[in-house]
């Protein structure tokens, strides 16, 4: 689970840049938070409306990996709100999530052209088969070159 500031910005980031699909969005106004579940679906797979009862049923049966985002209501209006991304002192320890790609160089160029910020590009450092970019809240995403 990643804590996020802005649901719309995060959903847009993961769907447009990494091909995730919004599986489910559940709002809990009585507790002032929302949960969002995303996944990369196999090609040709369709998914019901993410706010429908059917999407909740399908989520519980889903056999793939999901990314859960938690939004605490009101943080989107706090100019000083910042998540603990687990990669900065004094709170190191979380690390990152990872995604795989068939064409690391081309995909990193496309991400950069789309305004995505990077911590490490493929040509930087000794490891040429991976990169690290940042999501809207500063979480690190490792992008790994996958065997063809």
C-alpha positions in Angstrom: 0.0 0.0 0.0 1.2 3.5 -0.9 -0.2 6.5 0.8 -1.0 9.2 -1.8 -2.0 12.9 -1.8 -4.1 13.1 -5.0 -6.1 10.2 -6.3 -6.6 11.6 -9.8 -2.9 12.5 -10.2 -1.8 9.0 -9.1 -4.4 7.1 -11.1 -3.5 9.1 -14.2 0.3 8.5 -13.6 0.0 4.7 -13.3 -2.6 4.2 -16.0 -1.0 6.5 -18.6 2.7 5.7 -18.0 2.7 2.1 -17.0 -0.6 0.6 -18.5 -2.3 -0.1 -15.1 -6.0 -0.4 -15.1 -8.1 1.1 -12.3 -9.8 -2.0 -10.7 -11.6 -0.5 -7.8 -12.1 2.8 -6.0 -13.8 2.7 -2.6 -14.6 5.8 -0.6 -15.0 5.7 3.2 -16.2 9.2 4.0 -17.1 8.2 7.6 -13.4 7.5 8.2 -12.1 10.1 5.7 -10.1 7.9 3.4 -10.4 6.2 0.0 -8.8 3.0 -1.4 -7.7 2.6 -5.0 -6.6 -0.7 -6.5 -4.7 -0.9 -9.8 -3.2 -3.7 -11.8 -1.7 -4.5 -15.2 -4.2 -6.8 -16.8 -3.4 -9.4 -19.4 -4.1 -8.2 -23.0 -7.7 -8.6 -24.0 -9.0 -8.6 -20.4 -11.9 -6.3 -19.6 -12.8 -5.0 -16.2 -16.2 -3.7 -14.8 -16.8 -0.1 -13.7 -14.3 0.5 -10.8 -17.1 1.9 -8.6 -19.5 -1.0 -9.2 -20.4 -3.9 -6.9 -19.2 -6.2 -9.7 -15.7 -4.7 -9.6 -15.5 -5.4 -5.9 -16.5 -9.1 -6.5 -13.9 -9.3 -9.3 -11.2 -7.7 -7.2 -11.5 -10.4 -4.5 -11.2 -13.1 -7.2 -8.4 -11.4 -9.1 -5.4 -13.7 -9.4 -2.8 -11.1 -10.3 -0.8 -8.6 -8.4 -2.5 -5.3 -7.4 -1.1 -1.9 -6.3 -3.2 -0.5 -3.4 -3.2 3.3 -3.0 -4.6 4.9 0.2 -5.8 8.6 0.1 -6.6 10.3 3.4 -9.2 13.0 2.6 -8.0 16.5 2.9 -4.3 15.9 2.1 -4.9 17.1 -1.5 -5.4 20.6 -0.1 -2.4 20.6 2.2 0.5 22.4 0.5 3.0 21.0 3.0 1.7 17.4 2.8 4.5 14.9 2.0 4.5 11.1 2.2 7.3 9.1 3.7 8.6 7.4 0.6 11.0 5.2 2.6 14.1 6.4 0.8 14.9 9.5 2.8 16.4 10.0 6.2 15.4 9.5 8.9 12.8 7.0 7.6 14.8 4.7 5.2 13.6 1.2 4.8 10.6 0.9 2.4 12.5 0.9 -0.9 10.4 0.8 -4.1 8.0 -1.0 -6.3 9.1 -2.4 -9.7 7.7 -2.8 -13.2 9.1 -4.7 -16.2 9.5 -3.5 -19.7 10.5 -4.9 -23.0 12.3 -1.8 -24.2 13.9 0.0 -21.3 15.6 2.8 -23.3 12.6 3.7 -25.4 10.2 3.5 -22.5 12.4 5.7 -20.3 12.6 8.3 -23.1 8.8 8.2 -23.5 8.3 8.6 -19.7 10.7 11.5 -19.6 8.8 13.2 -22.5 5.6 12.7 -20.5 7.1 14.7 -17.6 8.1 11.8 -15.4 11.1 12.5 -13.1 14.0 10.1 -12.7 16.4 9.2 -9.9 18.5 7.0 -12.3 18.3 6.6 -16.1 19.5 3.4 -17.8 22.8 5.1 -19.0 23.6 6.4 -15.5 25.7 4.3 -13.1 26.9 0.7 -13.6 23.5 -1.1 -13.9 22.3 -0.5 -17.5 19.3 -2.8 -17.4 17.3 -0.7 -15.0 16.1 2.8 -14.1 14.3 4.5 -11.2 11.6 7.1 -11.7 9.4 8.8 -9.2 5.6 8.8 -9.0 3.7 12.0 -8.1 4.3 11.4 -4.3 8.0 10.7 -4.7 7.8 6.9 -4.4 10.6 5.2 -6.3 9.6 2.9 -9.2 12.3 0.5 -10.5 11.9 -0.1 -14.3 13.5 -3.4 -15.2 14.5 -4.6 -18.6 12.7 -7.9 -19.2 14.1 -10.6 -21.5 12.4 -10.7 -24.9 
